[in-house]
Amino acid sequence: MEVTNTIGRRKTSVARVYLKNGTGGITVNGRDYKEYFPTMPLQYRIHQPFNLTETENQYDVNINVKGGGITGQIEAIRLGIARALVEINAEHKPALKAEGLMTRDPRMVERKKYGQPKARKKFQFSKR
């Protein structure tokens, strides 16, 4: 039984995805994904790569994710699953790439600078 291991990142979230042949079970940090991500839009994002490649219920997915918030984690998981599906079958890449699932979103939080209260905000200026 071959296990495909990939990684997905988004902001400060890192998701390690382990994909193997199975019946469609998905676990996130040892819990069922429906318990970890309770809302339907989040659950849809996990299934999106499988729906696009028509491989629903063909693989068991085990995911370890840490860092960031719920949205960052779900985006990292989605990228990891898409990368794993392409690693298994390269013919899936055009369909996933067309939907933007193969692109790592580079946007990160800008660092705070010294002499300022936040990244871009300045302290109040007083003329007199």
N, C-alpha and C positions, 0 to 999 in steps of 0.2 A: 504494500500500500504506500503510494508515493504522496508525500506531503509537500506542498508548495508554500514557501515562506517568503513574504514580502513585507515592505514597510511603507506606511503612508504618513505624511506630516501636513499639519495646517496650523499656522500661528505657533503656539507652544505645545500643541498636542502631538503625540507620537503614538501611532497604532501599529502593532505587529500582528500581521494576519497570517494564519495557518489554514490553508485550503486543502481538503482531501475529498476523494469520492465518497458519497454518502447519500443521505435522504433529505438534505436541506436544513439541518439543525444549525442554529447560530447561537453561540455563547459569547458574551462580552464580560471579561474579567470574572469568569466562573459563574456568571448568572445568565439567565435567558435574556436575549436582546429586547424582548417586549417588556420585561421588568426594568431593564437598565434605561431604555429609551421608551417612555410610556406613550408618547403622542404619535399619531399616524404620520405626520409629515417627516418625522425623524426615521420612523420605520421604513417609509417609502424610499428614503435616501440609501438605506442599506441594501434594499432590493433592486435599486435602479440599475447597477451594472449587470445583474443577473437577467433582468427584464430585457435590456437592450441586446444581450447576447443569446437570449432564449435558452438559458441554462438553469432556470429556476428549479429548485429541489434536486439538483444533481450533485451538489457538493455540501459537505459539512464544513462550517467555518468556526474556528476558534480565534478569538481576538483578545489581545492584551492592549489596553489603551491607557495612557496617563497624560496629565497636564492639560491646561486650558479649560474651556467650558464645554457645554454639551454640543453646541454647533461646531466648534473646532474639532471636537473628537469625532463627530459623525462624518465630517468632511475628510478627516484623516483616514477613517475606516473605509470610506467610499473609494478613495484613491488607492488604498492598499488592496482592496478586493479587485478593482479594475486592473491593477498591475499583475495580480496573481492570475486572473483570467487570460491576460495576454501572454503570460509566461507559459501557461498550459497550451493555449492555442493562439498563434499569432494572427489568425484570420479575424479575430474579434477586435483587433486594434482600430480599424477604420470606423466602426460603429461607435466605439467608446470615445474615440478622439473627436468625432463629429459633435458629440454631446458635451465635450469639454471635461470628460472624466479622467483623461490621461495627463492633464496639466496640473502641476503642483502650484497652488496659489501662493505667490511670494510675499503677499502683504503681511507685514508684522507691525507690532506696536513700536512707534518711534521712541527712542530713549529720551529721558529727561536730561536737560542741559543745566549746568551749574549757572547761577545768577538768574535763573528763571524758576517760577513755581511749577511749570509743567513743560512738556516738550516744546510747545510753540508759544504758550501764553507768557506775557511779560508782566513784571511787577508794575503797579500803577505809577505813572510818571507825574511828578509834581513840578510845575513850572516855577512856582514861588515857594 
